[in-house]
Amino acid sequence: MTTFEFPPRGAKRDLEEGPVFTPKFDADGLIVCVASEVRTGDVLMVAYMNAEALRLTMETGVAHYWSRSRQSLWRKGDTSGQVQRVQEMLVDCDQDAILLKVEAGGDGKACHTGRRSCFYRSVEGGAESARLVPKPDTLAP
């Protein structure tokens, strides 16, 4: 089996303005991926992809990620039923972050805590007095 590789990265102008998708993976071979709900724009989660997860996402239209804690590939929804069907994929200016606009399946929840979004607390106060406050619309499941 041959390992898939994305094209080599080009000059800065090519990355920022050119038509070739050349994602920049970090030293661990990962790229940051933000998943948002396509209808509302709400951010559901931030995860990481390796080249295989990105390739599978592009080929299947279903979000695949790399679990840093388990060191394994996972398809979102395999165990929870919350499959994320990709409606649009965007890349940032220097191609080192991915934004997936998804339709969340199952009950629409994306967070392992049982909430719709992983972003369910606001940070309030200054740096020395910071505290986390649950957002009213994201109370515990």
C-alpha positions in Angstrom: 0.0 0.0 0.0 1.4 3.4 -1.0 1.1 6.3 1.5 -0.7 9.3 0.1 1.2 12.6 0.1 -0.1 16.1 -0.5 2.0 18.2 -3.0 5.1 20.0 -1.7 4.6 23.5 -0.4 5.6 26.3 -2.7 6.5 30.0 -2.3 4.6 32.2 0.1 2.6 33.8 -2.7 1.6 30.4 -4.1 0.4 29.3 -0.6 -1.6 32.5 -0.1 -3.0 33.1 -3.5 -2.4 29.9 -5.6 -4.8 27.1 -6.4 -2.8 24.2 -5.1 -3.8 22.7 -1.7 -0.5 22.0 0.2 -1.5 21.7 3.8 1.3 22.5 6.4 1.5 19.7 9.0 3.4 20.5 12.3 6.4 18.6 13.5 4.1 15.8 14.8 2.5 15.5 11.3 -0.7 17.2 12.4 -2.8 20.1 11.3 -5.4 21.9 13.4 -9.0 21.5 12.3 -12.0 23.5 13.5 -15.5 22.0 13.0 -18.4 24.4 12.8 -22.1 23.7 12.3 -22.9 24.7 8.7 -26.4 26.2 9.4 -25.5 28.3 12.5 -21.8 28.8 12.2 -21.4 27.7 15.9 -18.0 26.2 16.6 -18.4 22.6 17.7 -14.9 21.5 18.3 -11.2 21.8 17.6 -9.3 18.6 16.7 -6.3 17.5 14.7 -5.8 15.7 11.5 -2.9 13.8 10.1 -2.5 13.4 6.3 -4.5 10.2 6.4 -7.4 11.7 8.3 -7.4 14.7 5.9 -7.3 12.4 2.9 -10.2 10.3 4.2 -12.2 13.3 5.1 -11.8 14.6 1.5 -12.6 11.3 -0.1 -15.6 10.3 2.0 -17.1 13.6 3.0 -17.2 12.5 6.6 -14.9 14.1 9.2 -11.9 12.0 10.3 -9.5 13.1 13.0 -6.3 12.0 14.7 -6.6 11.3 18.4 -3.4 12.6 20.1 -4.3 10.8 23.3 -5.0 7.4 21.7 -2.5 7.9 18.9 -5.1 6.6 16.4 -7.3 7.7 13.5 -11.0 8.1 14.3 -14.1 8.8 12.2 -16.3 11.2 14.2 -19.5 9.4 15.1 -18.4 5.8 14.8 -19.3 5.2 18.5 -21.5 8.2 19.3 -23.6 8.3 16.1 -22.7 12.0 15.8 -21.2 11.7 12.3 -20.1 15.0 10.9 -20.9 15.3 7.2 -18.7 17.9 5.6 -20.5 20.5 3.6 -17.5 22.8 3.0 -13.8 22.7 3.7 -11.8 25.9 4.0 -8.1 26.4 4.6 -6.5 29.5 6.2 -4.1 31.8 4.4 -0.9 29.8 5.0 -2.6 26.5 4.9 -1.8 25.4 8.4 -5.4 25.2 9.7 -8.6 23.7 8.3 -12.2 24.8 8.9 -14.9 22.2 8.3 -18.4 23.3 8.0 -20.4 20.2 8.9 -23.9 18.8 9.4 -23.7 17.0 12.7 -25.6 13.8 12.8 -27.2 11.9 15.7 -28.2 14.3 18.4 -25.9 17.0 17.0 -23.6 17.0 20.0 -19.9 17.1 19.3 -18.3 17.2 22.7 -17.2 14.1 24.7 -18.9 15.7 27.7 -22.3 15.3 26.0 -22.7 18.9 25.1 -23.3 20.3 21.6 -20.1 22.2 21.5 -16.7 21.8 23.3 -16.9 25.6 23.9 -19.4 25.8 26.8 -17.6 28.1 29.2 -16.7 31.7 29.1 -13.4 33.0 30.6 -14.2 36.0 32.8 -11.9 38.4 34.7 -8.3 39.4 34.2 -5.3 37.1 33.9 -4.8 36.9 37.7 -8.5 36.4 38.6 -9.7 34.4 35.6 -12.6 32.0 36.2 -14.7 29.8 33.9 -18.4 30.5 33.8 -20.8 28.0 32.0 -22.7 29.5 29.1 -26.5 29.3 29.9 -27.4 27.5 26.7 -24.7 24.8 27.2 -25.5 23.5 30.7 -24.4 20.0 31.5 -26.2 17.2 29.7 
